[in-house]
Amino acid sequence: MRRATGWHYWSRKTARAVNPVRMCNWSRGGRCRCCQDVGAGGLRVPSEASAGAGPGGPVGGQGLAHHRAEPLPGRLQHPGLFETLPGRVQCEMLLKATEQCFNTLERAEMLLLLLRRFPETVVQHGVGLGETLLEAESIEDQESPVNCFRKLFVCDVLPLIINNPDVRLPANLLYKYLNKAAEFYINYVTRSAQAESQYQGTQDTSDLVSPSKRSSQKYVIEGLTEKSSQITDPWERVFKILSVVGVRCEWQMDMARRSFGDTLLKMKDVCRYIGNYDNEANAKYKTQVVYSTMLVFFKNAFQYVSSIQPSLFQGPNTPNQVPLVLLEDVSNVYGDTDIERSKHVHKKRKLAEGREKTMSSDDEDPSGKGKRPIMINAADLSNSIEVQESFRLARESWELLHSMELLDKEFTRICVSWKTDTWLWLRIFLTDMIIYQGQYKKAIVSLHHLAALQGSQPQQQIMGQGSLENQRALIQLATCHFALGEYRLTCEKVLDLMCYAVLPILDVPKPQEEQPTVKSKHRKASELKLWPCTSKAIMPYCLRLLLACFKLRAFTDNRDDMALGHVIVLLQHEWPRGENLFLKAMNKICQQGNFQYENFFNYVTNIDMLEEFSYLRTQEGGKIHLELLPNQGMLIKTSSPPLGLLQQEFIPVLQPSMQTADRHHTVTRGITKGVKEDFRLAMERQVSRCGENLMMVLHRFCINEKILLLQTLT
């Protein structure tokens, strides 16, 4: 028989002086049968150790493992016996039982029972218990701060210590405990849902690194029960700990509850005078600013990322919420190009680099100068105002933490110790913040870092999540290269992204019906938009981006028929929004007197465009020489066009384009007035294709002509 410990030692030895009890049959299994039922003469301590929060002030404790898993006490034959003992005897019994516990978790449970029942013992045993748990965490070499030892310390022991006015702790020890608590709660909140699926009777704590995985099952910390692993209001808890530590360390703070915005303003105010204090006060207020601002930063950065990509934390089946990605707004791509005509690529790149230097901060600019509007479709995000506010607070907190060398150094030290560079969710926020600041070269580096983090994820990712991350990275790389004037790289990333497009796109967007948007008051610099990260939304954005790249080359003074032809193909998207730009292209062709684009009949199916090109061949249209057929002799077959990389099974569910009604529309202007027979036949055959799904045609254009498109921008 194993040596009886804990309760069993106490019931066999110490309690015998009060009332003989039956020995616990410990040899029958790892779990104590006395926890379920103490036999005749059994004696158990009342319910202080039962699961749930115990006393501990505003940051009360939570449940324990093993004995706390089945609430203490069990059924008592003499339920009032222990209560009749003097308090001193009860305390001695519990201490004696604790001395016989050689397992760290069991010992922690016994001491916690003692501390809760006899708060005066917190002075003698509280800090020792906390240090024991932190030491055990180090000895066990826990890879994640979300482990049983840290959980017991942060949620159960620490509240008893810091809320007991008789426990005198030096400031550096309070800061150490605050650091441990903040690290635990932030990692707990931002854990990915995949870690929650690890518990199937056994767990692997290495899988708890935050935030790396996704699922939707209950989260269980190894060594604790499912109930003990659940923590309610973790953000509320960590801010309460911050408040208690601040009071103990005599920080400059108001006792009233402050909003995040008020806290940030207070920290900015403290920073203004931090240099006027002596070394001790300087260090004290530096710590206040760092931890207060840091918690505001992580809280709001998490709120932002969980809103734009909820599947990262809540699993892939998050209802009624599509992922969003922050992009440069290119909705004005169909506008006049007169301004852009004189702006050469090297000049645009130079302007973009200049913007990187000037748009790094707007903290001290209440007028909004330098701020970039972020537009959000109300239909895409119901809490758009709250998301924008979270983004603003997180961004301003980050900038405050890097505004002074002493703050930057301390914050960086904490981030290194917490290994925040491995947090995928945080890299997503930082990338968006850098794009917002207009620092596109840094954003490209950050996106490559993001790709490296994605590559290090385990293979058992949720289906589709990896594809989502790849799409996010590619489209943001494209928008950064575009802002830098690197149009060939923009085109390359867009065409790579087209391979991820999940076709069919079931409906053609209606440009006439613009969704209501939420945006900032000020319209300074280029605008940004949170765009749905789905094939249905991303593909139209990619087509706009391609059009923006080729438009600059097509309408320069130098002739470039290939770029102009690509523009005409792309202008079919969202027709007739690009009608004015198309007419500008027609004028350019008329000025040239001829035009060559042999891919015309492969990809141009817009009936209005076909009519205009037919008219150009007539006497009235100027008898423009058009070379639109390969080798001027090959006619387009009327059979179904090649599908490229599109999957055949998508075809039956495709809906016809909006031009279906014009399927039998006949091109009459000039077809019978002297044009060559091959051109007339090709044009008539082309009219029969006007009912094809336009998104499929344009997707095929991007896939099949990838090399040609890239060569045009070389």
N, C-alpha and C positions, 0 to 999 in steps of 0.2 A: 504494500500500500504506500502511495506517495505521502510525503509529509503534509499534513494539513496546514494550510496557511490562511492568513487573513481572517475572515469570519470563522473559519473552521477551527483555527487555533484558539481564537477568543472563546468560542462556544464550548471548546473542550477543556480549556484551562481556566481562563479568567472568570468566566461566568459560573463555573462550578461552585465558586464560593457563595454565589447567590442561590443558584438552583441547579441541580444536576441535569445535564442535558445529554441527549443521545449524540454520538459521534456522527459526523457527516460521512456518508459512504462515497468518499472522493474517488475511489478506485473505479467507479462505474462509468467514468467518462470524463472528458475534458471540461464539460459544463457542470457546475455545482448543482446537484439535485435539490439542495436546500433552498436554492433560489426559487424553485417551483413550489416546494411544500416542505416545511419543517415538521418533523414527526412529533410524537408526544413528548412533551417537555421541552420542545425546541424554543429557542429564544432569538428573536431578530430585532434589529434596530429599526425604528419607524422611518417615515418616508422621505427624509431629506435627500437621499440619493436617487430618488425616482427621476425618471427621464423628464426633461423639460428645463426651463430656465429656473435657476435658483436665485437667492438674494445676491445682490452685487451692484446695487445702485442702478444708474441709468443705462449701464451696459451689462445687463445680467448675463449669466452663464447659460450653457446649453447642456444637452444630455451627454452621458458617457457610454462607453462600450461595456460589454460583458454583463456585470451586475446591473448596470443601469439599463441594459437592453431589456431585461425583464424587471419592471419596476420593483424597487425595494420598499417595504419588506414583502415577503411572501405571507402566507396565511399563518397567523399566530395562534397557539393554544393559550398563551398568556400575553395578550397584546399590551397590557399595561405594565408589565413587569419592568421593562427597561426604563419606562418613564418614571417609575417610582424611585429609581436610583438618584442619588445626588449628582448634580451636574459635574462636579469634580471627578466622581467615579466614572461617569459616562465618558468624559474626556480621556481619562487614563485608559479605559478599555479600548477606545478607538485608537489611541496612540500605540498601545501594545499590539493591537491587531495590525496596524500599519507597519510596525517594525518587522513583522513576519512575512511581509509581502516582498518577494524578490523580483517579480515582474514589474517593469516600469509602469505599464498602464494600470495594473491592479493597485500598485502603490499610489498612483495618482488619484485613482477613484476613492481609495480610503481616505487620503489626505483631504480631498475635496469635500468628502462627507463631513470630516472634522471641521474644516474651515467654514463651511456653511452653517453647521450647527452651533459652532462656537466661534463667532467672528473675532473674538479677542486673540485667537490662535493665529490669525492671519499675520500679525506682526512677527511672530516667531517662525512660522513655517511657510508663509505665502511665497516670498521671494525664492526661498530654497527650492520649493516645488517647481516654480517657473524655470529656474535655471536648470533643474534636473531634466525637465521636458526638452528644453532647448539643447542640452548636452546630448540627450538621447537621440534627438533628431540628427545631430552632427555625427554621432557614432554610427547610427544606422545608415548614414550616407544617403539621405532622402534626396532624390533628384528634383522633386517639386516641393515648393513651400506648402502646397495643399496636401498635408499628411496628417496622420492621427496625432502626433506629438504637438505639432504647431496648432492644430485645431483645438486641442485641450488647453493649451497655454493661452491662445488668443481669446477664445470664446468663454472659457471657464475660470482660469486662474487670474488672468490679467485684470478683469473687471473687479475681482475681489481685492486685488492689491491696490490699484490706483484709486478706488473709491473708498478706501479705508484711510481716514485722516491721520491715524496713528502710525501708519507705515511711512517712514521718512526715506525717500529715495533721492540720490543725486540726479542732477539734470541729465548727465550723459547716459545713465541707466534708463531713465524715462524715454529719452530719444531712441535708445536701442530698442526698447519694447514697442514704441510707436512705429519704428521702421519694420519690425517683425509683423506687427498687426496689419499695417498698410499693405505690405507685400502679400500676406496671406489673403486678405479680403479682395484685393484687386485681382489676384490670380484665380480666386474662387469665382468671382463674378464673371470674369472674362474667359473662363474655361470653355472650350468648345464642347459641343454636345457629344462628340465621339467618345470623349473620356468617360461620359456617363454610361456608356454601353459596356465598359470593361468588366463590370461586376456581374459575373455569372457563376457565383460560388467562390471564385478567386479573382484577385485583381492584380494588376501590374502598375505600381506607382510611377514607373517611368512613362506611362501613357498619360500622365496628368499634366504634362507641361502645357502651359497656357499660351495661346489657345490653338491647338493643333488639329483637333478632330471633331467630328460631328455625329450626332445621333439624336435620339429623342427619349432614351430610357432614363431611369432614375440614377442619380449620381451617388456613388458610394465611395467613401474614403477608406482605403485599406486599413483594417484594424478596428474600424467602427461599424456600427450597424447602419442600415439605410436611414433610420430615423435620426440617429445621432449625426449623420453626415449632412442633413439638411439645415441650412442657416437662413433664417428670415431676416430681411432688411439689412443685408451686409453693408451697403453704402451708409445707411443710417448708423450702424454700429461703429464703422471706422471714423466717421466724423464726430461721433460722441467721444470716442477715445481721444481724438485730436483736441477736442474742447477741454476735456479733463486734464490732459497733459499740459495744455496751454495755461490753464488756471494754476496748476502746480508750479509751472516754470515762470509764472508772472509775465506772460506775454501781453502785448498791447491788443486787447480784444474786448468786445462787448459781450455781456452775458446773454443778451437777447439773440434769438436765432436769426442768422443773416442768410440772405440768398447768395447764390454763387457769384452773381454779379457784384453784390455788396462786398463780399469777401475779397474779390479780386481788386476792387477799388481801394479797400483798406490796405491790402498788401502793397499796392502801388504807392500809397501814401507813406507807409512805413519805409519803403525803399528810398524815398526822397531824403529821409533824415538818418538813414542807417549809418552813414559815414561820420555823423557827429557824435556817436557814442564811443565809450572806451571799449577796450578789447572784449571784456566780459559781456557787456550789453550788446556789442556788435555781433558777437557769436550767437547770443540768445535770439536776437531779432532776425538774424540771417536764417537760423533754423526755423523760426516761425514762418518767414516768407516762403522758404523752400517747401516745407511740408504742407502748408495751407494751399499754396498755389499749385503744388504738384497734385494734390488730391482733387482740386477743382479741374485740373487738366485731364487727369485720367478718367474722372467721372464723365466729363462732357465729351471727350474723345470716344469713350465707349458708347455713350448715347448716340453719337453721330454715326459710328460704324454699324451699330446694331440696327439703326434705322435704314441705312442704305443697303446693308447686306445682312438681313436677319438670319439667313440660313447658316451663317458662320457660327451662331450661338444656339439657335433654336431648332436646328435640323432642317432637312430639305423640304419638308412639307408645310412650311410656314404659310398659312392661308392669307389670301388677298394682299400679298406684298411681293412686288417684283424687285430684284436688286437694281440699284442705281449706280451710275458712274459719273464722276465729275469731268466735264469736257468743255473745250472752247466752243462757244456758240457760233455756228456758221450758217445760221438761218438767213443771213443777208447775202448769201452767195449768188443769188439771182439778180442782185443789184447792178448798177452801172459800174463799169470797170475803168472809167476815165482816170480816177485817182490812182488806181493800181497800175495803170499802163506805164507810168513813168517811174514806178518803184521797182528797181531791179532786185534780183534775188539777193545779191550781196548787201544791198542797202537794207532790205527787210531784215536780213540776219543781224546786221549791225544794230538796227533799231531794237530788235528783240533782246540782244545782249545788253543794250543800255537799259531796257526795262527791268532786266534781272537785278541791276544795281539800285534802281530807284523804287521798286515796288516790294520792298522787303518788310515793311512795317507801316501800320497806320494807327498805332496805339494812341498817339498824342494828337490825332487829327479829328476832332469832333465834327468838323464840317463834312467829313466823308471824302475829302480829297484823296485820291489814290486808292480808294476802296473799289473792289470789283463786284458788281452785282452777280448774284447767283440766282438763276431762275429755276423754278420748280413747277412742273405741271401739277395743279391741285389734284388731278385724278391719279397721279402716280404716287403721291405721298400725302396722307391725310393730316399728319402733324408737321407740315412743312415749316411753319414758323418756329416751332420748338427745335426742329433739326437745325435750322439756320442759326438759332441762338446758341445751341450746343457747339456748333462749329466755331462761332465767333469767340465764345468763352474759352474753348480749348486752344484756339489759335493765339489769343491774347495772353493766355496763361503761359503757353510755350515761349512766346516772345519775351514775357517778363522774366522767366527763368533764365533766359540767355542775355538779358539786358545788362547784367553786371558780372564781372569776372568771378567774384566770390560766390554768387548764386549759381552761375554756370558750372563752376567746379564741383560744388556740392551736389547739384542735381545730376551731373554726369556720373559722379561717383556712385550715387544710388542706382542709377540706371544700369551701370556696368554690373553692380552686385546682384541686381535683379534679373540680369540677362534680357533686358527689354528688346534687344536687337533680334531676339528669336520670336517675338510676338507678332504673328501675322496681322492681326487686327490693327495693331498700332502702326505697322508699316503702311497699311492702307490709308490710315488717317494722315500720317506724315506726308505721304505722296500727294494726297489731295491738298494739303496745306501748302506744299511747295509749289504746286501748280497754281494755286490761288495767288501766291506771292509773285508769280510770273518768273520764277527761277527755273526755266525749262531744262537747262543742262543738268542742274541738280535733280530735277524730277526724273530725268532719264536714268541717272545713276540710281535713284531710289527705286525705280521700276525694275531695274536689273536685280537689285537687292531683293525686291519682292518676288521676282521669278526664282531666285535662288532659294528663298524660304519655301516656296511652293514645291520646288524640286526635292526638298528634304523631307516632305511630308510622307508618312507611311502609305503603302500601296492600298490599304483598305479604306480609301476615301469614299465618301458618298458619291454615287454615280452622278456625274454632271457637274460636281463642284469644281473639279480640276479644270474642266472646259470653261466654266464661268470665270475662274481666276485668269486663265489664259486670255480670254476675250477682254477682260478688264485691262490687263497689262498691255495687250496689243493696241487697243483703241486709244489708251492714254499715251502710249509711245507715239502713235500716229499724230495725235493732236499736239504733242510737244514738238515733234519735228516740224509740223506745219507752222507753229508759232515762231520757230527759229528760221523759217524760210527754207528748210531742207525738204523740198518737195518730192524728190526721188525716194528718200527714206520714208516720207509720209505715204507715198503710193505703195511702197514695198510692204509696210505694216498693214495697210488697208487690204491689200490683195491676199496677204497671209491670213488675215481675219476672215476673209470671204470663205475660206475653207471650213470655218467653224459654223457658218450659217446653216441653221436648221430650216430647210425649205420643206414645204412651200410656205410662202408668205400668203396667208389666206385672203387678205384684202389689200387693195391699193390705198395708201394714205390719201386722205382728202385735205389738200392744203387750204381749202377755203374755210374749213372749220377749225380755227385755232383754239386749243385748249387754254383756259384761263391759267395765268402763271402768277407766282408770287415772286417778287423781286425787291431788291433794295431800292431806296429812294434815289440814290445817286447813280448817274450813268456816266461814269468816268472809266476810261480804258476799255479793253475788250471785255465782253460779258462771258460768264460761265453758266453752264446749265447742268443740273443733275438729270442725266439721261437714262432711261430704262436700259439695263444691260441684258437685252433679249434680242434674238435674231430679228424679230419683227421691227424693233426700234433701231437697232444698231446698223442694219443694212442700209436704210435710208440715210442715216448719218454718214456712213462710209461713202455713199454715192455723192453726197454734198461735198465731202472733203476732197474726193477725186476731182469733182467739177471745179472746186476752188483752185486746185493745183494746176489743172490744164488751162483754166480760163486766163490766168496771168500770161501763159506762154502763147495762147492762141490769139490774143488781141494786142500783142506788141506790134511795133512797126515792121519787124521782120516777119516774113511769110513763113507759116508753119501749117501746111494743110493737114498733117497728121494730127496735131494737137487740136486744130479746129474741128476735125472730124470726130475726135473723141468727145469734144464738148457737145457737139450736136447729138451724139448718142446719149450722153448723160442728161441732156436737157429734157429728154422724154420723161424723166422721173419728175413727179409732182407737176406735170403739165396742167394748166398753162402758166404756172408761176414763172417759168423761164422764157416766156414768149418774147419779151422785149430783148433778152439776150440773144435769142435765136434770130430775131430780125436784124440785130447788130451783126451777127455772123453772115446773114444773107447779104447785107450791104458790103461787108468785107469781100465776099466772093465776087460780087458784081464789080467792085473796084479792081479786083485782080483780073477779071475776065475769064478765068478758068478755075477749076477745083478738082482735085484728085483725092479720092478716099475709097479704096477698093473694098472696104468692109461695110460700106453703106447698106447694101441689101442684106447683109447678115444680121444687122442689129437695129436698123431704123424701121419701126413699124407704126409710127405716129402718122395718122392720116393727114393732119395739117402740114406736117413737114414734107410728106410725099407730094402734096399739091404744090407747095412752094418750089420744090426742086423741079417738078414737071414744068412749072411756069417759066423757070429760068431758061429752059431750052427753046422757048417760043420766041417769035419775033418781038412780041411785046415785052417779054422778060429780058431781052438783051442778047439772046442767042449765046448764052454762056456755055463754054465748052466744059462738060462734066465727064470725068472719068470715074465712074462709080462701080464699074463691073471689073472683076478680076480679068486682066488681059483683054478687056473690052469685048469679050466674046462669050464668056461663061454666064449662062443664065442660072438664076437661083431655082432649085427644084422646089416643087410644091409639097413634097413630102415633109413629114415632121422634122424640125430642125434637130441637129445633134444635141444631146443632153449634157455633154461635158461630164462633169463629176456629179451631176444630180442623180439621185436614186430613183429608179423607175417606180418604186411603190408609192412615191409622193404624187405621181401624176394624176391618179383618179380623183384626188380630193382638191385639186387646184380649181380655183374659181376663175372665170374669165376676167380679163381686164375691164376697165371702165369704158373701153372703146368698143365693146362687143356690139353695141347698137350700130356702129359704123362699119360692121364687117362687110356689108355689101355696098358701101359707099363707093362710087365710081369717080376716079380721077378724070376730069374732063378737060381741064384747062391745058391745052397744048398737046395732049396725047396724040390727037389725030391730025395735027397741023405740021407735018413735016419732020417730026422727030424720027430718029433711026428706029428701025423695027426692033432691034434687040433691046434698046432702052425702053421702048413702049411695052414689049412683052414682060420685061423684068419689073416694070413699075406696076403693071396690071396684076402680076403674080404677087407682088409685095402687098398690094391692097388686101388680098385674101388673108394675109397674116396679121391684120390689125387686131384680131381678137385674141392673140396669144397673151398669156400672162406676162405682163411687162417686167415684173420682178425677176422672173425666170430668165427672160431675155437678157436683162442687165447683169444678172449673176453669171450667166454663161459668157457674156462679154468680158467680165473681170477675170474669170477663170481661164478661158481659152486664149485671151489676148494679153496675158500677164507679161510676157517677154516684150511684146511690142509696146505696151503701156510704159514699162520701165525704160525702154530705149528712148522713147519720146522725151522723157524728162532728164536724160543723161546730158 
